[in-house]
Each structure stands twice: as structure tokens, then as C-alpha cells.
Amino acid sequence: AAQWPQPDPRPRYHFAPARNWMNDPNGLVWYGGEYHLFYQYNPHGDRWGHMSWGHAVSRDLVTWEELPLAIPETDVMAFSGSAVVDRRNTSGFGRAGKPAMVAIYTGFDPVTKNQSQYAAYSNDRGRTFTPYGKVLDIGSSEFRDPKVFWHDDTHRWVMIAVRAIENRATIYTSPDLKHWTHASDFGPAGARGKNWECPDLFELPVANGRPGEKRWVLSVSQGDNGPGGGSGGQWFVGSFDGTRFTLEPDWSGEPHWMDAGADFYAAVSWNDVPDGRRIWIGWANDWRYANDIPTYPARGLMTVPRVLSLRRDGSDWRVVQAPVRELDSHHGPIRQIDHIRLTATPTPLPLPGDSADATMTIDPLDAKQIVLTLSDAQGYQTLVGYTPATREVFIDRTRSGPHFHDAFADRHVARLPSGTGSVTLRLLIDRSIIELYAADGTRTITDRFYPGKGPLTWAASTTGGSADISRLSIAAIDPAASA
Ligand code: FRU
């Protein structure tokens, strides 16, 4: 049988390891000019197993250099976790003038199934780690994914982890990264799923609030029952006093999803970004089919790093996501088109099929639906669309190929706030992934698709009338060419 797809060229500006399996981003920290991206990695194969920490670094969050394995599997697998720079040398792991990078992660014992928190430290900019050992064990087989950060007001370390099956986030504090004291729990709340994983907790300014107004965001992923049908993530807004996260008093019980697509999971944010931005990155996959996606020699891809901000939206809240601005400096020449009339007859769009960043405003006029169709040489199609009557944007993979899992062929929808009818979309396309940003980044849909060999082409059409695309701005992206 034909191998499907043909060895897939790596996406150009989304990180994937050269080979083997990758899942969650781990240990995101900035240190000495480098953004570190560690990740769940199987050094021995292209399916989940032998979990270890892989490692890549970047100076601009776009061009990544893959480095040797950082934390290998030992008697325990190295599950997800975080990294901090211990500037005050609270742990004693540092050297004079050279703070240690400390990784705090879950050690999973495959024999007893115990999950407890481990520390390891690096004195060489994350290149190699010295194991310190277990720092927190509550005798549980579902206690994982510690995110650690320094809390200035209380002058101590905070860890947020999950009690996964209970759908609970659990908070601990420590003076030295070695001794941890339970502080409080949060959840279940919002949506339930099997299981809560990869929590994060960080403060954001309220973009449209009073000067200096801030809130804390608690985010958590869940393996199933997400908005795309499988893995997804939600966030909550509230306050955090160093001990307890408290929801906004009028918080609605409705889930607030990170992304409406199927392929945005385990998103966590960088510690210590020097200009104060809060940037996170997600694993572009869904546990329903992650082990079966038709790519080789690597299986697993990250999204583009996204800057987060927070906005009050009437009585509710929105986390706003935007691709990091560093992406702009990898744009090829920008092509601007003022106006394209769309009808039922498909109009070719001059979008590079391969890797592009495109922004467009769609004026629906009297059309019932506007569809941008991405076709591959095999005739498979992935659709990006807008339905004005319901103000819904969508990505439709029901005609994407090949068939490798029933859950893959689906349509993922985000409803936009009510407005004038026209909608501005930003599309990041990169060989086998589409990230759709709508309504100023208050809605995103992230979906992978798996084209075979040959060119990809775009066309746009309508049903039920005609529509306009105005202000179409298109740039090809190729970091290798611009580096
Ligand atoms: C999330 C997750 C984490 C765990 C890791 C294991 O995708 O299940 O909860 O630490 O993957 O690889």
C-alpha cells in the first residue's frame, strides 16, 4: 500500500522535531536571550512512550534549533512540567553569578503508576540537567503537570498542578523549590472532562480596563469533551493572593474555551519573558487521534506562540490571542489586494498554498455562506468559511484526506460577537496546519490537515448571493529564507 502521505516536508514556521513523537510543551522559560521550548518526547519512536523532555531554543520564537534530549526517562518517565530560573538561588542549585534553571516535572512510575513531582537543575543554560529527585509525593496516580512561578508579593514559589480525574487544580507553595506546602484547590468548574491536565496561572492587564487594572487567569486543558469534540482547554478569570485563586464574583458557569478547533492542547506560557508579554504555545493535536496522524518521520507539531491579553466583554471576559509579532519579520513581500468579488463560481485566491500569513475582511453582502477552499493535488479539500446569519466562522475537514480516524472528519465552529456583518480573519497556513484568528483574536480555530504531495491551491466562493473580500493582505513566510 502507498505510504500516506509522502514524507511530509516540515511546516516552515511551526516547530516540529526532526523525528519521533512529541506532545505537550514543557519547561517554557526565557533565559539569557533564549526562549526555551522543552516538550514531551519519545526518543525511541513515533508514538507516545518512553516520555522524556526534548529541547529546542529560539531567539525570536519563530526559528527553532533542536538540541539533544534534556531530561531522559529513568526509572520514571519525565511527564509534563515547567522550568524556572532561580535568580535568588533559593534552591542552592546555582553557582555564583549564574542562576540555575530548575525543571519541576511529573515523574511517572510505570510499575506503581505513582505520579509525583521531581526537580532537576541545569547550570549550562538548559543543555544538561542534574537530577535532584522527588520533591512532592501525595501517593496519587493522577497528580501531574506542575507549573511553577515566582510570586513576588508573597516572596515564594507557587506550583499549580492537577488532580486530573477529579478535574481539580491544586496549588502548593515553597521557599526553595524542594519543600512544598499545600495551599488550596480550584475546581471542578466550567466543563468536565477526562482529565484535567497542564494547568497554568498568570496575571494579565485588562486591556480595556482602568489604568493598571489586572486579573489572574487560570487555564487548564482537558483530554476530551472539548469544543472540537476531543481535547481542548478552558480558562477562568479571577484573583490570586499567593494562596488561593478566586473566580470573578459574577463569573458565568459557561466554559470559556481557549480555541474552538480540534488541534489546540496543553497550552502553557513562558516564564520570565523580558518585555513582560505573556506568551503561550499549544500542542497542535487531539488525543483522540494523536497517535495515528499520517506524518513521518515526526509525529507532533506546536502552534505559533501566541501573545495573550485580557478584555472585559460586557459582563463577561475574553482572553485575546495574537501570533507573536516576531512572525512579521519573517514575512516575504506583502501583497495587498483591495477588492475581490465572490460569487457561486470559485475565484482563485492568490494565497501561497504552502506557508502564508493572510488577513482579509469579508463583507457578506447577500451571500448566505462564504467558503475559502484549500485543495490538494489528490482532490481533498479543507474549508474555511463564514455564515453571516449565525455569525459563525468554521474550519471544515469533512472533505480533508486521508481517512485515518473517524474523529478527524469534522467541522469546528466559533461564534462571533454580534456586529455589522463583515468579519476580519487572519489565517496562518503552514503546509499542514491552519490557525484562524477572528474577532480581534477573541476567537481562534486551530486545525491540522494532511495533504499529499503536490501543490495546494485556494479558491473562494459563495452560496445564495455574492460577497466581497476587501483589504486582503498576504505574505509568504519562510524563516529559512529570511534568516
Ligand atoms: C497531556 C499529558 C499530561 C502528561 C503528559 C504525558 O497531554 O497527558 O497530563 O503529563 O501528557 O506525556
Boltz pocket constraint, residues with backbone or C-beta under 6 A from the ligand:
constraints:
  - pocket:
      binder: B
      contacts: [[A, 23], [A, 24], [A, 40], [A, 51], [A, 79], [A, 80], [A, 81], [A, 106], [A, 144], [A, 145], [A, 196], [A, 197], [A, 198], [A, 266]]
      max_distance: 6.0
